[in-house]
Amino acid sequence: MPEMLSGLEAALAEASSPSSMQRARAGRDLAFFADVPEAAEALVRLLLDVGDTAVTRQTAEALAQVATVAAVRLIALAIAEGHVP
């Protein structure tokens, strides 16, 4: 379990990186933690990433592959937030 927590912490740190490659990796890594509030918040930010659509795409693909209720809920939430006028 400590390895999972350190992986979560590392991915959370990468989610705020100026590097789009690191943010995309964070999206893929965090998808497994979609039910953890801190990860969910970061995932929604990554799904709405304005800096690079590859981050958005890779995060959405990772969440779709995980296919948990929490993961699908985050995709729907990001879609709703992304379409607010």
C-alpha positions in Angstrom: 0.0 0.0 0.0 2.8 2.5 0.7 3.9 2.1 -3.0 0.4 3.1 -4.2 0.4 6.1 -1.9 3.8 7.3 -3.2 2.6 6.7 -6.8 -0.5 8.8 -6.0 1.6 11.6 -4.5 4.0 11.6 -7.4 1.2 11.7 -9.9 -0.5 14.6 -8.1 2.7 16.5 -8.2 3.1 15.9 -12.0 -0.5 17.0 -12.6 0.6 20.6 -11.9 3.8 20.4 -13.9 4.5 23.0 -16.6 5.4 20.0 -18.9 2.5 18.7 -20.9 4.2 15.3 -21.1 4.3 15.1 -17.3 0.7 16.2 -17.0 -0.4 13.6 -19.5 1.5 10.9 -17.6 -0.2 12.2 -14.4 -3.6 11.8 -16.1 -2.9 8.2 -17.0 -1.5 7.4 -13.5 -4.3 9.2 -11.6 -7.1 7.4 -13.5 -6.6 4.5 -11.1 -7.3 6.8 -8.2 -10.5 8.4 -9.6 -12.4 7.7 -6.4 -9.8 9.6 -4.2 -10.9 13.3 -3.8 -7.5 14.8 -4.4 -7.0 12.7 -7.5 -10.5 13.5 -8.8 -9.9 17.2 -8.5 -6.6 16.9 -10.4 -8.2 14.7 -13.1 -10.9 17.2 -13.8 -8.3 19.9 -14.2 -6.3 17.6 -16.6 -9.5 16.9 -18.6 -10.0 20.6 -19.0 -6.3 21.3 -19.7 -6.1 24.4 -21.9 -2.3 24.0 -22.5 -2.4 20.8 -24.5 -5.2 18.7 -25.9 -3.0 15.6 -25.7 -3.3 15.9 -21.9 -7.0 16.0 -22.2 -7.2 13.1 -24.6 -4.8 10.8 -22.7 -6.5 11.5 -19.4 -10.0 10.8 -20.9 -8.7 7.6 -22.5 -7.2 6.4 -19.2 -10.4 7.1 -17.3 -12.4 5.3 -20.0 -10.2 2.3 -19.8 -10.5 2.2 -16.0 -14.3 2.4 -16.5 -15.3 2.7 -12.9 -18.3 4.7 -11.8 -15.9 7.3 -10.4 -13.9 7.5 -13.6 -17.0 7.9 -15.8 -18.4 10.5 -13.5 -15.3 12.6 -13.8 -15.5 12.5 -17.6 -19.1 13.6 -17.4 -18.3 16.4 -14.9 -15.5 17.7 -17.2 -17.8 17.7 -20.2 -20.4 19.6 -18.2 -17.9 22.1 -16.9 -16.3 22.5 -20.3 -19.5 23.6 -21.9 -20.5 26.3 -19.4 -21.0 29.5 -21.4 
